[in-house]
Amino acid sequence: MTRYNYFPTENVPIKAFTGDMEIERQAMDQLENIASLPFIHKHVAVMPDVHMGKGATIGSVIATKQAIVPAAVGVDLGCGMMAVGTSIRADQLPDNLNSIRTAIEAAVPHGRSDNGKLGTDKGSWNSYEAMPAEHRSRAKRLLHRYSLIVQKHPKIEHGGVHQHTGTLGGGNHFVELCLDEYDNVWIMLHSGSRGPGNKIGSYFINKAKEEMRRYHIDKFLPDQDLAYLVEHSEIFDDYIHALDWAQDYAAENRKAMMEATVNALVAHPDVPDFFIITDQAINCHHNYAQKERHYGENVWITRKGAVRARQGDYGIIPGSMGAKSFIVEGLGNKDSFCSCSHGAGRVMSRTEAKKRITLEEHAKATAGIECRKDADVLDESPAAYKDIDKVMEAQDELVSIYRTLRQIVNVKG
């Protein structure tokens, strides 16, 4: 029998794969609100990295019948991970990895400046001409679908479809070089649909709230962020089309950054002249929604900070800047809706982390890793996150560990 913590509610129960870790009260309030919605299918599943989020609880898997809550999907639509194993060995890398980090930083625009203004933002391409040709080709392939969406919903339009392709963003997004148990080098990165996806997510969250007011349902919602769209309505169909596009854009964005990182390593004088990708490329969302079949019914699955983990699915569970990360294989646990965690999960808000964690503590926690050690990344320091070993222990019936990785280079915005 699967181990999980069971929390009954007046509607459907909450099944939490959290082991002996407590769920913060604010997160539990959010989960109980979600569980109260009339279209929830069977139960709400909770991953061990659970914590309070905006709109809905991060680390939750929500199965719904004939409705979707856009705020539960969020605004970083299709956010996720990508990783590849290479033939590079640890002993083939230089002792000082700073030049490799600098090369990756030059190849992948990251961070944000000038309030994200296109043309001057350091985290995007300043012009179409400045983009690598392969990035332009990727963006061009997605533009036709995007133009059809924008034609019907002009407020969604974001000028950064090209300029944000192959760019990292900020916050907890990163590019890393890691070593596995056999001292093989892996490339791993975390990002999503950037500005265009954010615009789509925000727009349809507001549209859902308008729908609730239009039909006088808003007063019955436990939280206005749980406004929903009803399947087979025109606005629902428009949302699904836009969501699918954003999720595809996010996956292509990760591919573009992975190509750029590989090319930066190929060009680096201290990396072997020739290396190959030795392990399959894993490219998985952890903020998304799609139609799936569970408990004999076709339902919408929203994974808010969770990874699909069907039997045999490969996924990525990163730790914090100074902790281990894991390549995992799904076990197809039905109680989790075939899901696992998307990371370690925060124990401190960004504001709290910047107040409590010192530069000295951060430097100690990231010793031996070529990464930023300045005050602007204290909210991403390891102490701001849960113990990844406990998180993995709590989900040993959801996934098995394929590779254990430790970071040696970390690039953050």
N, C-alpha and C positions, 0 to 999 in steps of 0.2 A: 504493500500500500504506500502511495506517495506521501512523503512528509511535507506538511504545510501547516501554517497557523490558520485556524478557521474563525472567522468573525461573522456571526449572523447579523442580518439587518432585517428591516421590515419587508424588504423586497427580495433581492438576491443576495447570497453570501459573498464574502470577500475571502479569497484563498491566497495567503501571503507566504511566499517562499523566502522567509526572512530568518530562519533559524532562531537563534536566541537574541537577535538584534531587535531593538525596539523600533516601532514606527512612530515618528514624531506626531504630536497631537494635530498639528495643522494639516499634515499629510493624511492622517486618518479621517479628519473631517472632510477633506476633499474626496477621499475614497468612498465614504459613506454617502456623500451627495451624489456621486456618480452611480453608485449601486441603487439609489432610489429611483432612477429614471425608468420609465415603464417599458422601454424597448431593449433593456440589457438582456443578453442571452446567457442563461445558466448562472454565471457568477462573474466577479471581477478578479482577475489574476494580478498578483503583485510580485514584482521581482525584488531581489535582495538589495538592490541599489536605490530603493524607493526613497524619495524625499519630496517635499512640497514643490510644486511648480506653478507657473502662470497658466491659468486656464484649467489645467488638470494635473494630476499627480505624475511626476516623472518616475518612471519605473513601473508603469501600469499597462495592462493589456485589457482592452475593452472590446467585448464582442457585442454588436448591436444588430437588431433586426429592423430593416427598412428605415434606418436613420443613421446619421453621422453627426457628431459634435465637432465642428471645425476647430474650436479652441483646444480640444483634446489632442488633435493632430498637431496643432501649434502653428508657428510661423516659419521655422526653419525646416521647411518641407523636404523630406528625403534626406535629412541629415544622416550621416552614417560613416562607415569606416571602409578603408581599402588596405590590403596588405599583400605583399609578394615576398617569397623567399628567393634569395640569390645564391650564386656559387661563390660569392666573395667570402673569404674567411677572416676572422678577427685578426689573425697575425699578418694579413695583407694590408691592413689599414695603418696609417701613420700614427705615431704615439700622440701627437697633438691633432685633435679633430676640429679645431677652430676653422681651418680653411675649408673643410667639408661643409660645416654648418653655413659658412659665408656663401659658398657656392649654391647651396639649396635656397638660401634666402634670396639670392639674386635671381634664381630661376622661377621662384614661386612668389608672386606678390602677396603680402600678408599684412595684417593689422588694418588700421583705419586712421585717416587724417582728414583735416578740413571738412569735418562733419560728413564724410563719405561723398563729397562732391566729385562727380565724374569729371575726369580730366586733370584733377589735382590730388585726388586721394591716392596715397602711397599704396593702398591695398588693392588697387585695380589697375588695369592697363590704361595708360594716359591717352591712348589713341588706338584706333583700329589697326593702324600700320605698325604700332609697337608690339602687337601680339605675334607670337609664333604662328606660322602658317597653319600648323596642325590644329591649333586652338581655334583659329578663324573657321576652319572647315567644320569642326565640331559644332560651333555655335550656329553656323549657317544651316546645318542639317536640322536643327531644332526650331529655326525661325518661322517656318511656314505654319506649323501647329500653333506657335505662340501668337502669330499675327491674327489667326482666326479667333483665338480667345480674347485678345485685346480689342478686336473689331466689335465684339459684342459687349465687352466690359472695358471701356477705355480707361477707367480709373486704375486698372491693374498695370498699365504700361509702365515699364521701368527701362530706362535707357541703357542699363548695364548688362544686357544679355551677352553682348560681346565682351565688354570690358571686365566682367566678373568671371568669365570662363577661364578656368585654370588658376583661380585665386583662392586663397585660404580663408580669409576673414580673421576674426579675433576671438576673444573669450577662450573657450576650451578647445578650439580647433588647433591642430598641430600637424607637423610632418616629423617623423622620427626614423632614425636608424636604430635597429635593435639587434641583439644577438640571441639566438636560441640556445638550447641545452648543448648543442654540438658546435657552438661558436660560429655558426653560419649567420651571415648578415641578412636581416629582413628590412624592408622598407614598409612603413605603416603611416597612414594619414587619416585625418578626421576632418570632414567638412560637409557642407550641404548645398542648398540651392541659392545661397547668397542673397543679394538684393532682390532679384526677380521673384524668388520663392517667398521672401518675406512680404512683398507687396501683395502677392496672391493670397497668402494665409491671412493677413490682416484684413483684406477686403472681404473675404467670405466669412470671417468671424463676425464682422459688422453686419453682413447680409443676413446671417442666421439670427442675430438679435433683432433685426428689422422684421423678419418673419414671425418671431415670437410676439412682437408687439402688434403686428398686423392681425394675428389670430387670437390676441389677448391671452397668450399662453405664458408670457413673461412673468406674470404675478405668481404662477404656480411653480416656477423653477427654484430650486434651493440655492442656486448661484447663477447669476446672469451669464457667466462664462460658459455655462452648460447649454446655451442656446443651440438648437439643432436644426438640421435640414432633413426634410422627409423625402425618402426615395420615390422616384418617378415624377417628382416635381421638376419643373424646368431649371430652377436655381440649383437643385441637387445635382442634376446632370451636368450643368455648367461647372459646378465645383469639382466634380469627379474628373472632368476633362482637364481642368486647370491643374488639379492635384497630380494627375498622372504625368502631365508635362513637367511639372516642377520636380517630381521624383526622378524622372528620366534625366532632367537637366543636372540634378545633384549627382547622379551616377556618372554622367559624362564629365562633370567638373572634376570629380575624383580621378577619373581616368586621365584627364589632361594633366593634373598635378603629378600623378604617378609617372607619366611619360617625361615630364619636365625634370623630375627628380632623378630618374634613371639616366637621362641625357646629361645632367649635371655631374653625375658620378662617372659616366663614361669619359667625359671631357677632363676630369680631374687628374692631374699628373701623378698623384700619389695613390690612385686606385688602379687595380689591374686593368690593362688595356682592353681585355676582353672578359666579359662575364655573362652568364646566362641566368634567366629566371628559372629557378629549379623547382619551385612549388607553385601550385595554382594561384592565380590572382583571385582574391576574395573581395567582393564589393557588395557590402550589405547596408541597407537602410536600418536606422533605429528610431526614426520619427516619421511615421507614415501610416497609411491606411490602404487596405485592399480587401477584395472579396475572397473568402476562404470557406471551407466546409469543416464544421466542427459539431460534434454530437448529432450528426445526421442532418444538419441544416446548413444552407448557404447563408453566411452572415458577413457583415463588415467587421474586420478586425483592425482596431486602431492600436498600434504599438507606440506608446509615448515613452521613449527611452527604453526600448526593448528590441531584441533581435529575434527574427524567426529562427526556430531551432527544431525543425522537423527531423525525423530520423535521417541521418546522413548529411544534413545541411551543415556547411562550415560557416562559422561566424567569428567575430573578433570582439573580445572584451578587454578594453584597455584599462590599466591602472592609472594612477596620477603620474606626474612628471618624474617622480623618483621611485615608483613602485613597478612591480611586474605587470606584464600584459599577457593575454592568452589567446591563442588560436584554438577554437573549440569545435567540437562536432556535436550536432544536435541529437538528442535521444527520443524526440517525438513525444514528450510528456503531454497528455491531453489536458490535464488539469491546468497547465500553464498556457493552454492554447498553443502548444508547440512553440514556446518562447523562452528566452533567457535574458539576463541583464545586459545593459549596454555599456557598463563600466562599473566603477566603484561606488559612485553616488556621494553627494556632498553631505558633510556634517556641519559645515559652516557656510553661511551666506557669503557672497563676495565681500560685502561691506564688513562683516564680522571678521573674515579672514585677514583683511588688510589691517584691521585694528589689532588683532591678536598675534599674528605671526610676524616674527622679526626677520630681518635680512640674514642675520646669523643663523637662525633656525632653518631658513630656506636653503642657504648655502650648504649647511650640514646635510640636510635631507636629500639634496641633489648632488652630493659629492661624487665625482667620477663621471658625471654626465656633462657633455658639452651643451650648455643651454643658458638661457638668460638667468641672471641672478639679481635683477634689479627690483625695485619696489613695485613696478607696474604689473608684475606677475605673481605677487604674493597671494592673490586670490586663487591661484592655480597650484599653490604649493601642496605637497603631499598631505600635510596636516589638515587641509581643508576637506579631505575626502575620507571615506570609510576605509577600513583595513581590507584590501583586496582579497587576502587569503580567507577571511571570514565570509566575504561575499561569494567566493567560489565554493566554499564548503557548504553554504546554504543552498546551492543549486546543483549539487552533484547528481541529482536525479533528472536534471534538465539537459545537461551537457556533459561530455567527457573532454578532457584536455588533450589536444593534439600537439601543441607546442607551447612552451613557456618562454616568454621573451623578456629581456631586460634592456632598457634604453641606454644608448651611448651618445646619441645626438638628438636634441629636441629643438624644433623651430616653432615658435609661437608668434602670433600677431601682437 
